[in-house]
Amino acid sequence: MTYRAPINDMLLALNHGAGLQAAVKAGHYGEFDGDITAAVLEEAGRFASDVLAPLNRVGDEHGIKLDGGNVTTAPGWPDAYRRWTEAGWNAVSGPEAFGGQGLPLAINAACTEIWSAANIAFGLCPLLTLSAIEALEAHGSDELKRIYLEKLVSGEWPGTMQLTEPQAGSDVGALRTRAERVSDGTYRIKGTKIFITYGDHDMSDNIVHFVLARLPDAPPGTRGISLFLVPKFLVNPDGSLGGRNDIYASGIEHKLGMHAAPTCTMTMGDKGGAVGYLIGEENRGMHCMFTMMNQARLGVGLEGVGIADRAYQQALAFAQERRQGRAVGKTGDGSDPIIVHPDVKRMLMQMRALTAAARTICYATAVALDVSVRAQDGGTRALAAARGALLTPIAKAFSTDIGNEVASLGVQIHGGMGFIEETGAAQHYRDARITPIYEGTNGIQSIDLVTRKLAANGGESVFTLLDELSDIVKQVESSNDPAFGTTGIKLRDALACLDRTSRWLLERVTSAPNEALAGATPYLRLFGSTLGGCMLANEALAARGFSEGEAQRYVTLARFFAENISVQASALERTVIDAAAAVNGADAVLLG
Ligand SMILES: Cc1cc2nc3c(=O)[nH]c(=O)nc-3n(C[C@H](O)[C@H](O)[C@H](O)COP(=O)(O)OP(=O)(O)OC[C@H]3O[C@@H](n4cnc5c(N)ncnc54)[C@H](O)[C@@H]3O)c2cc1C
């Protein structure tokens, strides 16, 4: 079954739930007036359905091959990548000065969802290139920008991000790859990186690697890391390709999912050292990485949304075709499609509601990141930056967690056929599994949320957001629309739980850090399911201007979320608080 981008849902989420329209009205987007949003998404949806989705299965079955340091991708993939760059999809939000279209990140976020839904392994390549563009644009020298930025923006030369080493995963500061200064101002890089996505492939003439390494006299830990641009092929001053650089794929991984996306071991230095060019200042590599982390983490969150939506669409279609049993109250011969059964309806609603909430959280993050750089007024930019920073770990972890849950429900709805590869439901489940792991595990995101984002300004960013969400709940309550059921009450309760839990954690972040860390993951879930519930309610309020059927659809979805998902807030509050006790006693159980 192919994929169709849910344009109406996406537009509602973007314009109303995520606040794009309000930000445009407030003048934060300059000349961009939002008129072309729908057309861009429709065109992206067409490209995804026609070009990318048909290659999803091919890539999964064929995988990739490594031969003599060269990786080849599945049949049709290099051609699809060429069409992708020629159509300009890589350059949607790229800087105009370097050939990009300069459209908001929020528009690109919606496109990223579309690519991920159609073919998550393909979409991963440009996702990393975008991060590379951001790092180079913010920190690169004019000369490096002149040579590389246009090619990265167009996608002609995709980028990679190389942090991980065998002993340095979540703990990036433990990396050992060495960089030595050379008299001509360049560096020679020697070392081995593992798990490098699209580290080598045959979809482009060149690849621009962004490598973290350590100078001989660097201080230990994250304070001694520098960022280098290391091209696969050296580039002559006139832009033409020169000799092969000393960076090779020496191995590829055999993985649970994402079979079509190469995951490479990269070896540098077998022939004297890879030529590297410093980005930013020596020993300030982590600073450069932080610039692009928000966007990369948001991108992975959008992978969660995309895969969830794909799994949902497929499960919905299957549930309308597969016949088993009779609807309650029906008699006689024959059988009904399984969608008539309340438990199947519940699973489908759960899938759809979780996907919609994660979508809006991700889009709202993108709008905040946009406003943080586009708004005229410094105060507005600072507030938006704080909002973007707060939402980023939630967008990444909540969306990828629900991506897994939704893909699992997709398998469940297929029954036994879900476990058989033929239907494709199993592939979504396998592909989704990496998303809570890479780009900072979801455990690390939760720690970031509690120790940095909540703790910033004594919790001000969190409490300001809670006030805004409370206003939405007031509007639901004052709407007096019986179709909302107990949405207002359930969301108000959830907000109270989130408020209390935030204060409880704030008190412990410094005084009892182990207690705060033990509750970080359930806190992030509490945050996501309360925020998502309020955002869907806000969309339902905005949809009241639509046709009766449409309006009804969004109110029912918001109500389902509030009454079935946000309602878990009080249990999550208890879990955060009691996690400390559970963790304190854990050693006796685990190691006793
Ligand atoms: C398919 C794939 C593609 C990848 N692509 C790239 C890439 O392109 N570039 C790149 O550089 N890397 C890439 N990675 C690496 C990825 O980012 C790491 O696997 C990830 O950051 C986790 O590191 P790790 O595997 O060493 O796990 P570990 O850091 O060993 O973590 C293991 C477990 O311990 C937990 N943990 C670790 N430290 C803490 C802590 N301080 N507090 C609480 N819990 C903790 C983690 O949450 C996790 O549950 C990729 C990995 C895979 C599998």
The ligand as an SDF file (V2000), in Angstrom:
LIG
                    3D

 53 58  0  0  0  0  0  0  0  0999 V2000
   21.5390    2.8410   12.8110 C   0  0  0  0  0  0  0  0  0  0  0  0
   22.3770    3.8040   13.5650 C   0  0  0  0  0  0  0  0  0  0  0  0
   22.7460    5.0000   12.9700 C   0  0  0  0  0  0  0  0  0  0  0  0
   23.5670    5.9000   13.6590 C   0  0  0  0  0  0  0  0  0  0  0  0
   24.0120    7.0260   13.0150 N   0  0  0  0  0  0  0  0  0  0  0  0
   24.9780    7.7820   13.6080 C   0  0  0  0  0  0  0  0  0  0  0  0
   25.6280    8.8270   12.8850 C   0  0  0  0  0  0  0  0  0  0  0  0
   25.3150    9.1060   11.7140 O   0  0  0  0  0  0  0  0  0  0  0  0
   26.6270    9.5110   13.4980 N   0  0  0  0  0  0  0  0  0  0  0  0
   27.0280    9.2440   14.7740 C   0  0  0  0  0  0  0  0  0  0  0  0
   27.9310    9.8890   15.2610 O   0  0  0  0  0  0  0  0  0  0  0  0
   26.4070    8.2590   15.4870 N   0  0  0  0  0  0  0  0  0  0  0  0
   25.4160    7.5240   14.9360 C   0  0  0  0  0  0  0  0  0  0  0  0
   24.8180    6.5070   15.6320 N   0  0  0  0  0  0  0  0  0  0  0  0
   25.2020    6.2840   17.0180 C   0  0  0  0  0  0  0  0  0  0  0  0
   24.0950    6.6770   18.0050 C   0  0  0  0  0  0  0  0  0  0  0  0
   23.9720    8.0740   18.0570 O   0  0  0  0  0  0  0  0  0  0  0  0
   24.4440    6.0340   19.3640 C   0  0  0  0  0  0  0  0  0  0  0  0
   24.2070    4.6500   19.2270 O   0  0  0  0  0  0  0  0  0  0  0  0
   23.6230    6.6170   20.4890 C   0  0  0  0  0  0  0  0  0  0  0  0
   23.9920    7.9510   20.7540 O   0  0  0  0  0  0  0  0  0  0  0  0
   23.7910    5.8210   21.7920 C   0  0  0  0  0  0  0  0  0  0  0  0
   25.1400    5.5580   22.0800 O   0  0  0  0  0  0  0  0  0  0  0  0
   25.5810    4.0600   22.3900 P   0  0  0  0  0  0  0  0  0  0  0  0
   25.0830    3.1770   21.3100 O   0  0  0  0  0  0  0  0  0  0  0  0
   27.0210    4.0480   22.6720 O   0  0  0  0  0  0  0  0  0  0  0  0
   24.7830    3.6760   23.6950 O   0  0  0  0  0  0  0  0  0  0  0  0
   25.2670    3.9760   25.1830 P   0  0  0  0  0  0  0  0  0  0  0  0
   25.6970    5.3890   25.3030 O   0  0  0  0  0  0  0  0  0  0  0  0
   26.2100    2.9100   25.6140 O   0  0  0  0  0  0  0  0  0  0  0  0
   23.8950    3.8220   25.9830 O   0  0  0  0  0  0  0  0  0  0  0  0
   23.3550    2.5610   26.3730 C   0  0  0  0  0  0  0  0  0  0  0  0
   22.1670    2.8140   27.3020 C   0  0  0  0  0  0  0  0  0  0  0  0
   22.6120    3.5150   28.4880 O   0  0  0  0  0  0  0  0  0  0  0  0
   21.8990    4.7280   28.6360 C   0  0  0  0  0  0  0  0  0  0  0  0
   22.8100    5.7620   29.1380 N   0  0  0  0  0  0  0  0  0  0  0  0
   24.0590    6.0480   28.6930 C   0  0  0  0  0  0  0  0  0  0  0  0
   24.5690    7.0690   29.3950 N   0  0  0  0  0  0  0  0  0  0  0  0
   23.6320    7.4490   30.2810 C   0  0  0  0  0  0  0  0  0  0  0  0
   23.5430    8.4550   31.3000 C   0  0  0  0  0  0  0  0  0  0  0  0
   24.5400    9.3180   31.5110 N   0  0  0  0  0  0  0  0  0  0  0  0
   22.4180    8.5330   32.0270 N   0  0  0  0  0  0  0  0  0  0  0  0
   21.3890    7.6970   31.8110 C   0  0  0  0  0  0  0  0  0  0  0  0
   21.4060    6.7280   30.8740 N   0  0  0  0  0  0  0  0  0  0  0  0
   22.5060    6.6080   30.1260 C   0  0  0  0  0  0  0  0  0  0  0  0
   21.3730    5.0770   27.2480 C   0  0  0  0  0  0  0  0  0  0  0  0
   20.2080    5.8980   27.3110 O   0  0  0  0  0  0  0  0  0  0  0  0
   21.0870    3.6910   26.6600 C   0  0  0  0  0  0  0  0  0  0  0  0
   19.8190    3.2640   27.0710 O   0  0  0  0  0  0  0  0  0  0  0  0
   23.9740    5.6100   14.9890 C   0  0  0  0  0  0  0  0  0  0  0  0
   23.5630    4.4270   15.5970 C   0  0  0  0  0  0  0  0  0  0  0  0
   22.8050    3.5230   14.9060 C   0  0  0  0  0  0  0  0  0  0  0  0
   22.4580    2.2140   15.5650 C   0  0  0  0  0  0  0  0  0  0  0  0
  1  2  1  0
  2  3  1  0
  2 52  2  0
  3  4  2  0
  4  5  1  0
  4 50  1  0
  5  6  2  0
  6  7  1  0
  6 13  1  0
  7  8  2  0
  7  9  1  0
  9 10  1  0
 10 11  2  0
 10 12  1  0
 12 13  2  0
 13 14  1  0
 14 15  1  0
 14 50  1  0
 15 16  1  0
 16 17  1  0
 16 18  1  0
 18 19  1  0
 18 20  1  0
 20 21  1  0
 20 22  1  0
 22 23  1  0
 23 24  1  0
 24 25  2  0
 24 26  1  0
 24 27  1  0
 27 28  1  0
 28 29  2  0
 28 30  1  0
 28 31  1  0
 31 32  1  0
 32 33  1  0
 33 34  1  0
 33 48  1  0
 34 35  1  0
 35 36  1  0
 35 46  1  0
 36 37  1  0
 36 45  1  0
 37 38  2  0
 38 39  1  0
 39 40  1  0
 39 45  2  0
 40 41  1  0
 40 42  2  0
 42 43  1  0
 43 44  2  0
 44 45  1  0
 46 47  1  0
 46 48  1  0
 48 49  1  0
 50 51  2  0
 51 52  1  0
 52 53  1  0
M  END
$$$$
